[in-house]
Amino acid sequence: MKITFPKTKKPGWLQNFDDVYCDYVSTLNLGVYKIKSSCSNLFGEFDFGGVKINMQENVETGRYSSSAMVGASKSFEGPAGTELEVSIATLVE
């Protein structure tokens, strides 16, 4: 009589708490500035007058990322209905 045992799975990573159990989501919108909090994740966004800043932080993993964009645009109307628009932007991550 031969007895066989089922192969056991190798231990792996646990599921992320936020993906499984996080029901808490809070958003604060102040017009030009918005903050969103979801358990261990924090998102911030600032958008005003050609300046846009995004920030994301995960306190569980300690990861932080952000980006900032600055831009300006100016348009000119010429004779006979011609238009010219000039814009410049830069991105910093």
C-alpha positions in Angstrom: 0.0 0.0 0.0 1.5 3.3 -1.1 0.5 6.5 0.8 0.9 9.8 -1.0 0.6 13.2 0.5 -0.6 16.3 -1.4 2.2 18.7 -2.3 2.2 21.7 0.0 2.4 25.2 -1.5 5.5 27.2 -0.9 4.9 30.1 1.5 4.3 33.3 -0.4 3.6 37.0 0.3 0.5 37.9 2.3 -2.1 40.0 0.7 -1.9 43.8 1.1 -4.2 44.9 3.9 -5.5 47.8 1.9 -6.5 45.6 -1.0 -8.5 43.3 1.2 -9.8 45.1 4.3 -9.6 48.8 3.7 -13.1 50.4 3.6 -11.9 53.8 4.8 -11.6 56.5 2.1 -11.6 60.2 3.0 -11.4 63.1 0.5 -10.8 66.8 1.4 -11.3 69.1 -1.6 -10.4 72.7 -1.1 -10.6 73.8 -4.7 -7.0 74.1 -5.7 -5.8 71.5 -3.2 -7.1 68.0 -2.7 -6.1 65.3 -0.2 -7.3 61.7 -0.4 -6.6 59.3 2.4 -7.2 55.5 2.0 -5.8 53.5 5.0 -2.1 53.6 4.5 -2.1 55.6 1.3 -2.1 59.3 1.1 -2.6 61.3 -2.1 -2.2 65.1 -2.5 -2.8 67.3 -5.5 -2.3 71.0 -6.0 -3.4 72.7 -9.2 -3.5 76.4 -9.6 -2.2 79.0 -12.1 -0.1 76.7 -14.3 1.4 74.9 -11.3 0.4 71.3 -10.7 2.0 69.2 -7.9 1.1 65.5 -7.2 2.2 63.6 -4.2 1.7 60.0 -3.1 2.9 58.3 0.0 2.4 54.7 1.4 3.2 54.6 5.1 3.0 50.8 5.1 5.9 50.4 2.6 7.6 53.7 3.2 7.4 54.6 -0.5 7.0 58.2 -1.5 6.7 59.8 -5.0 5.8 63.2 -6.3 5.9 65.3 -9.4 5.6 69.0 -10.2 4.7 70.6 -13.4 5.0 74.3 -14.2 3.7 75.8 -17.4 2.5 79.0 -18.9 0.5 79.7 -22.1 -0.2 83.0 -23.9 -2.2 83.5 -27.1 -2.2 86.4 -29.5 -4.8 87.4 -32.1 -3.5 88.9 -35.2 -5.0 90.6 -38.2 -7.5 88.7 -40.5 -8.4 86.2 -37.7 -5.0 84.7 -37.3 -4.1 83.3 -33.9 -0.8 82.4 -32.3 -0.4 80.5 -29.0 2.9 80.0 -27.2 3.2 77.6 -24.3 6.1 76.3 -22.2 6.1 73.6 -19.5 8.5 71.6 -17.4 8.1 68.4 -15.3 10.1 67.4 -12.3 9.8 64.0 -10.7 
